[in-house]
Amino acid sequence: MSKLSSANGAATAATSHDTAGSTAHRWFTMLDQRAVSVGAERWRTQVVGIHEDGSDVWIQLQPLREQLRDLTIRVRPEMSVEDVLSAIETLIRDAARAGRQSV
């Protein structure tokens, strides 16, 4: 499950745990400043928050080219980084389409 929500201003990158071996830290390392391709465009993501909820991890990202929105991804234990990147690409693509349609 993933959703797109409005950001309330500039956020600072943070994780729920500071230890290098934590799940949150690993996801932060894999996704912060990651290049994502959406069609012919390339986006770079910034991790602005991570919350561990049992075996699920909620990751809040912001595409750096779109400062008004953030993406919240629910990552389940069976998901790979490729699964999460695919979900991010879909959310950015859908948001871009919605923005063009509302203008």
Secondary structure, DSSP 4 states (H G I P E B T S, - for coil): -EEEEE--S------S---TTSHHHHHHHHHTT-EEEETTEEEEEEEEEEEEETTEEEEEEEETT-TTEEEEEEE-TT--HHHHHHHHHHHHHHHHHHHHHH-
